[in-house]
């Protein structure tokens, strides 16, 4: 039977841990709500931007745009989005496994060089441990990325793509579907696929039937809209990653809090049994002493 003093100390330490995990769960919940609001607020702008790009593309017809065509370069880029902090369950592990699978597949399929652009301390430490060379390793983007930070990243990638230094650019991140579903995904950032109107149903029909007057011309306007689309898509990837991280941390901390509660109950039962055993032994000693002198 365990010593009662040890059980009391262990139960006190587990209670302190439960307080910490419970606090972290509440913080993650608050950050999740804020991140979700940010991600949701950008969707109307992204949808309208897709409608305008689709309409301008139909107007220009077969006009060639550098961001829409794959180049001949022998080098591509893979952007990996991870977190700066841990305690978020399998969030980083799932993203990194997906990135490594894509990396091995690309290397096995061709001799094309693949540059790793890793954002987040966890991903940087992981690839550094494996000895993988990283073209970009940056941990300065916080849990709530700003559009200015992401736009600077997108502009550098677009410049390299236009100069013919990169053939394709992909993003590996945790896609946020709902509060209960987040999936690791790889999406193509450059070259841009054919952009379709974002509306659906009757709204889609009305979006296709709208006649726009373009000033300047549709081709000149498309030169401005396509880079904006790239920036917005990358910004959505960062936002999805931030929301998914907070969901994973919220779930992980809730599980840790529940496990700590179960352990406290188990330690309390063990303490009560040890205490009852000690009391019984003391009573037996008293009864034995009385029997000896009577």
N, C-alpha and C positions, 0 to 999 in steps of 0.2 A: 504494500500500500504506500502511495506517495506521501511525502511529508506535507503536513498541512500548511506550513509556512511557504514552501515552494509553490503549492497550488494557489495560495493567496497572491503571491507575487506574480505568478504567470497570468492569473486572471486579471490582475490590475493592468499588466502590460497589454493584454489582448483588448481590454476596454479602451485603452489609449489609442491603440491602432484602429479600433472601430470608429472612434471619434474622428480620426484623420481621414479615413476612407469615406465616411459619411459626409464630411465637409468637402472633400474633393468631388464627390458625386453631385452635391448641390452646385458647386462652382461649374462643373462640366455641364450641368443642365442649363444654367443661366447662359453660359457661353454658346451652347447649342442653339438656344432660342434666338440669340443675337445673330449667330452665323446663318441660321436658316432664314431669318428675315432678310439678311443681305443677299443671300443666294436667290430668294424668291423675288426680291425687288428688281433684280437685273433682267428677269425673263421677258417682261413686256418690251424693253429696249432691244434685247437680242432678237425677239420675234419680229419686231418692226424692221430691224436692220436686215433680217433675212428676206422679208418681203420686198424691200427696196432693191437689194442686190439681185434677187430673182427677176424683178421687173426690168432692171437696167440690163441684165444679161440677155433677156429676150429682145430688148431693143437693139443691142449691139450685134446680135447674131453671132457670126463666126469670128468676131474680133478677138485677137489673142491677148491674154493678160499673163504677165510673168508669174503671178502667184497661183495660177490655175494649171500650169503645165509642169510636169516632172522634168527635171534637168538630166544631164548626162554625167554628173559628178559621181565619183567612186567613193563618196563619203556621205553618211546619213547621221542623223542625231536622234537620240532617245532621251526624252526628259522624264525624270523619275521624281515624283512628289511624295515626300515622307514628312514625318513630324519632327519637331525639335525636342520633344519630351516623350518619355515612355508612359507606362501604366495605362495603355490604351488597348489592351487585349491583343488580338491578332491583326490590328490595322497595318502596322509596318511590315509584319511578316508576310501578309498576303500580297501587298504591293511589291515587295522585293522579290518574292518567288515568281510573280508574274513577269517582272522585269528581267530576271535571270533566264526564265524560259524563253522570252523573246530574244534575248541576247544570244543564247546558244543556238536558237533556230536560225537567226540571221547569219551567224558565223558558219553554221553548217551548210546553209543554202548557197552562199556566195563568199567571195574573198573581199567583199566590200567592207571598208572601215566604218565602224560605228562609234560615234562620240557619245559619251555619257554626260548628261547635264543633270546633276543631282541637287535637289533642293531639300533641306532638312538634315539635322545632325544625325538622325538615326540611319538614313540612307548613306550619308557620307562615311560614317564609321563602318558600316557594313561593307561597302565596296573597298574601303581602305584596308579592312581586315582580309578581304579576298585577294588583295593585290591588283585590283582592277584600276586602270588609269582613267581618270575623270577629266574631261575637257573643262567642265564647270562644276564647282562644288561651292554652294552658297547656303548659309544658314541664317541669313539676315531677314528673311520674310517671316513675320510673326504669324500667330494663329488667325489673325484677321488681315489678309493681304489687301493692300490698296491697289486701285486700278493703275496708279502711276508706276508702282513697282513692277507690276505684271506687264504693263505696256512697254517699259524699257527692255524687258526680257524679249518680248515679242518683236520689237523693232530690230534688235540685234540678229535674231534668227531670220527675219525677213531680208535684212541686208545681205546676210551670208547666202541665203537661198537665191536672191536675185543675181548675185555675183557668180553663181554657179559653183559655190563651194560645198553646198549640200544638195543632195538629191531628194531626200524626204526628211520630214521632221515628225516624230510621233511623241505622244504624251502617255506615260504610264501613271495612273492615279487611281484613287478609290472613288468610284462613281456612286453618287448618292441617289438612290431610287426612292426610298421612303425611310421613315424612322426605324423600321425593322429590317430593311434590306439595303445593303451596300455591297457593291461588287467591284473587285479590281478589274480595270479595263485599260485597253490601249486604243487610243483614238488618233487618227491622222490629222495633223495640224497643217502641214504643208506637203504637197500642194493642196489647195482647197478643192474639195469635191464640189460637184454641181450643187449650188444652193437653191433650195426649193422654198416656196412660201411657208411660213411657220403656222399659218392658220389652218383650221380643219372644218369640214362640213360646209355650211352655207358661207361661213366667213372665208373659207378657202376660195370658193367660187367668186365671191365679191372681190377678194384680193387679186385674183387673176384677171378680173374684168376691169380693174381700175386703169384708166388712161392717164399717164403722167406726162406733163410737159417738162422737159429737162433743160435747165439753164444752170451751168453750162451743159454741154452735150452729155448723152448717157455714157459714152466711153470715158470722158474726163471724170464724170461723177463716179464711175466704177473704180477708177484708179484710187479714189479716196475711200470708197466703201469697202473694198476688199481688204486693205490693211486694217480697217476698223473691225471687220469681221474676225480676222485672225486674232487681234488683241482681245476681242470679246470672248472668243472661244477659249483662249488660254486662261482668261480671267475666270470663266465658268469652271474650268478644270481645277484651278486653285481653290475656288469657293467650295466646290464639291468635296475636295480633299479636306478642307477645314471643317466642314459640317460633319463629314464621316468620322474624322478624328474625335470630335467632341461626343458623338454618339457612342463610339467604341469605348471612350474613357468613361462615359456615364454608365454603360452596361458593366464594364469591368469593375468599377468602384462599387456598384450596387452588389455585384456578386461577392466582392471582398467583404463588404459590410455584412451581408447575410452569413457568409462563412464565419466571420468573427463572432456574430451572435450565436451561431450553433456551437462554436468552441467554448464560449463563455458558459452556455448552459451545460455542456459536458463537464467543464472544470468545476462548476458549482455542484453538480451531482457527485463528482469524485471527492470534493471537499466535504460534502455532507456525509458521505460514506466513511471517510477517514475520521471525521469528528465523532460520528456515532460509534465507530470501532473503538476509538480512544475512551469514550465515556463507558462503553461496555467493559473494557479491560479494567478501568478504574473501579467500577462496581464489583467486578469479580475479585479484584484484590482486597476490597473492603470486606466482602462476604467471606473470603478465605481467611482473612485475619480474625474476623469475629468467630468463625468456626474453630480456629486454632486455640483461642483463649477460653472458649466456653467448655 
